[in-house]
Amino acid sequence: MKLIFILLFSACYYSLFGQAVSLQEYFPLKNGVGRLFYVSHISGTDTLQTDNDSSICKSLLIKGKEIFYFDDNLFSDDNTIIGSNSFCDGVFYYENGNFIFSPLFWKYELKEANLDYFETLFPAKISFDTIYKYQDGEEKRKYTFIGFEDVYIKDKLYKDCLKLIITQDWKTAQYIDTVWFFKGLGVVKWLRGTGRLEEIKL
């Protein structure tokens, strides 16, 4: 009887406080998959003014490893900015479920990338209310998954979206992004610290 109680308590505790989630299920990567996003601006600090924004998942084979990034256009040259088109500002791949990342900004940097400098940003199973950290030069980033939340976009319900808070600390400023992922689909909503809001258009 005591053993059954312990097992039930452990299961309940894990489900309430220690839930672990696979980011790969909520942020799948496949070359050639494109999405369209409504773009709005809730503050005057965001200088990007577009009605819609495309986001195309692409990949390059680097030393036998398929590395993924996002691009605005179907065709682009090596001087294309690719780093700022994803929630983590860089390029990435999954390995055994782990999210491996590098803060590369330009497409030509990816072609010349050294895989030894890629790092694990998130483990195969992420935990809620755990701070995952990354530093690139003066910029310090904290990633915190805080649970699930229902999201309405143009009266369409995306139920149980994985919610992520990103805190970007610079010497002179702090920016906070909020990102929502829908299982099997990827990013459906992204509120950037600049005031730019992107919502998926299906």
Wavefront OBJ file of the C-alpha trace (Angstrom):
o trace
v 0.000 0.000 0.000
v 2.811 2.390 0.910
v 4.568 1.630 -2.395
v 1.397 2.421 -4.362
v 1.050 5.740 -2.502
v 4.657 6.658 -3.253
v 4.246 5.836 -6.937
v 1.020 7.859 -7.180
v 2.598 10.802 -5.354
v 5.646 10.712 -7.622
v 3.488 10.604 -10.740
v 1.348 13.525 -9.567
v 4.380 15.566 -8.492
v 6.077 14.994 -11.850
v 3.004 15.936 -13.827
v 2.449 19.118 -11.829
v 5.965 20.355 -11.132
v 8.481 18.425 -13.160
v 6.840 18.007 -16.550
v 9.368 17.516 -19.314
v 8.529 18.199 -22.945
v 10.214 17.437 -26.247
v 10.837 20.712 -28.107
v 11.254 18.707 -31.314
v 7.539 17.860 -31.176
v 6.625 21.552 -30.944
v 9.324 22.954 -33.228
v 9.740 20.385 -36.018
v 12.289 21.085 -38.755
v 11.838 20.069 -42.390
v 13.557 21.597 -45.383
v 11.192 23.459 -47.743
v 8.285 23.960 -45.336
v 6.977 27.524 -45.538
v 4.587 29.516 -43.365
v 2.961 32.907 -43.693
v 2.534 35.259 -40.747
v 0.360 38.290 -40.106
v 2.617 41.087 -38.881
v 1.444 43.942 -36.687
v 3.208 46.502 -34.554
v 2.090 47.268 -31.037
v 4.794 49.878 -30.361
v 6.557 52.583 -32.306
v 10.008 51.182 -31.608
v 9.718 48.501 -34.290
v 10.887 49.881 -37.640
v 9.882 46.846 -39.728
v 6.591 47.608 -41.444
v 5.168 44.657 -43.368
v 1.648 43.314 -43.719
v 2.689 39.675 -44.086
v 5.938 37.835 -43.586
v 6.933 34.489 -45.048
v 9.088 32.070 -43.097
v 10.666 29.201 -45.012
v 12.555 26.421 -43.262
v 15.739 25.649 -45.175
v 18.819 23.551 -44.593
v 22.404 23.212 -45.735
v 24.583 20.141 -45.509
v 27.679 21.124 -43.536
v 30.331 18.430 -43.132
v 27.657 15.738 -43.432
v 25.279 17.391 -40.953
v 21.981 18.972 -42.045
v 21.809 22.424 -40.433
v 18.497 24.321 -40.423
v 17.661 28.007 -40.634
v 14.737 30.230 -41.658
v 14.601 32.582 -44.623
v 12.065 35.163 -45.804
v 12.484 34.290 -49.482
v 12.450 31.121 -51.552
v 15.706 32.109 -53.254
v 18.434 34.120 -51.532
v 22.159 34.750 -51.863
v 24.999 34.308 -49.382
v 24.578 37.865 -48.048
v 21.107 37.072 -46.715
v 20.441 37.563 -43.002
v 19.219 34.247 -41.613
v 19.968 34.497 -37.896
v 17.175 36.843 -36.868
v 14.408 34.838 -38.562
v 14.137 32.240 -35.793
v 13.170 32.651 -32.149
v 16.677 31.776 -30.975
v 18.554 34.060 -33.405
v 20.769 31.562 -35.185
v 20.978 28.169 -36.891
v 20.367 24.752 -35.377
v 19.687 21.027 -35.672
v 18.466 18.195 -33.473
v 20.703 15.383 -32.340
v 19.102 12.647 -30.245
v 16.410 15.187 -29.428
v 18.879 17.783 -28.171
v 18.607 21.252 -29.736
v 22.084 22.151 -31.028
v 22.621 25.825 -31.801
v 25.025 28.455 -33.132
v 24.336 32.238 -33.283
v 25.272 32.615 -36.959
v 23.763 35.676 -38.608
v 24.607 35.564 -42.327
v 24.111 32.749 -44.809
v 27.771 32.826 -45.866
v 28.756 32.236 -42.224
v 26.773 29.013 -42.247
v 28.599 27.755 -45.340
v 31.890 28.275 -43.513
v 30.640 27.028 -40.129
v 32.737 24.905 -37.799
v 30.437 22.364 -36.143
v 32.752 22.226 -33.125
v 31.406 25.628 -32.096
v 27.761 24.539 -32.016
v 26.409 24.050 -28.492
v 23.441 22.328 -26.884
v 20.922 25.028 -26.048
v 18.071 22.736 -24.917
v 18.187 19.090 -23.833
v 15.994 16.423 -25.423
v 13.468 16.952 -22.620
v 12.970 20.550 -21.547
v 11.529 21.367 -18.135
v 9.193 24.183 -17.172
v 10.503 27.079 -15.088
v 14.089 26.041 -15.790
v 16.365 28.798 -17.071
v 18.448 27.867 -20.100
v 21.212 30.386 -20.757
v 23.302 31.488 -23.697
v 25.816 34.315 -24.146
v 27.116 35.735 -27.415
v 29.523 38.602 -26.852
v 27.800 41.301 -24.797
v 24.344 39.804 -25.290
v 23.079 37.448 -22.598
v 19.952 35.380 -23.196
v 17.721 33.469 -20.826
v 15.113 31.015 -22.128
v 12.318 29.890 -19.816
v 9.490 27.567 -20.860
v 6.597 28.380 -18.561
v 3.909 25.885 -19.546
v 1.012 25.606 -21.970
v -1.451 28.254 -23.078
v -4.372 28.416 -25.514
v -3.848 30.949 -28.307
v -6.529 32.547 -30.488
v -5.411 33.920 -33.859
v -8.114 35.453 -36.072
v -10.760 33.468 -34.117
v -8.909 30.170 -34.630
v -7.961 28.277 -31.470
v -4.525 26.729 -31.058
v -4.927 24.684 -27.917
v -2.134 23.906 -25.456
v 0.642 25.898 -27.087
v 4.070 25.619 -25.512
v 4.981 29.070 -24.175
v 8.531 30.414 -24.025
v 9.863 33.641 -22.509
v 13.171 34.941 -23.897
v 15.029 37.620 -21.947
v 17.768 39.437 -23.850
v 20.118 41.461 -21.666
v 22.464 44.034 -23.153
v 24.585 46.601 -21.308
v 22.168 49.381 -22.200
v 18.823 47.643 -22.665
v 16.680 44.585 -22.010
v 14.236 42.995 -24.458
v 11.682 40.308 -23.656
v 10.190 38.094 -26.362
v 7.314 35.671 -25.929
v 6.941 32.723 -28.312
v 4.132 30.176 -28.617
v 4.652 26.784 -30.320
v 1.850 24.508 -31.487
v 2.558 20.776 -31.455
v 3.507 19.456 -34.886
v 3.372 22.923 -36.454
v 6.020 25.123 -34.860
v 5.878 28.810 -33.992
v 2.339 30.183 -34.257
v 2.838 33.469 -32.406
v 5.900 35.560 -31.619
v 5.787 38.858 -29.739
v 9.205 40.456 -29.988
v 10.657 42.878 -27.469
v 10.584 45.589 -30.147
v 6.793 45.412 -30.330
v 6.635 43.407 -33.544
v 3.920 40.752 -33.383
v 3.857 37.779 -35.769
v 0.841 35.431 -35.897
v 0.558 32.438 -38.188
v -1.727 32.692 -41.190
v -3.323 29.419 -42.318
l 1 2 3 4 5 6 7 8 9 10 11 12 13 14 15 16 17 18 19 20 21 22 23 24 25 26 27 28 29 30 31 32 33 34 35 36 37 38 39 40 41 42 43 44 45 46 47 48 49 50 51 52 53 54 55 56 57 58 59 60 61 62 63 64 65 66 67 68 69 70 71 72 73 74 75 76 77 78 79 80 81 82 83 84 85 86 87 88 89 90 91 92 93 94 95 96 97 98 99 100 101 102 103 104 105 106 107 108 109 110 111 112 113 114 115 116 117 118 119 120 121 122 123 124 125 126 127 128 129 130 131 132 133 134 135 136 137 138 139 140 141 142 143 144 145 146 147 148 149 150 151 152 153 154 155 156 157 158 159 160 161 162 163 164 165 166 167 168 169 170 171 172 173 174 175 176 177 178 179 180 181 182 183 184 185 186 187 188 189 190 191 192 193 194 195 196 197 198 199 200 201 202
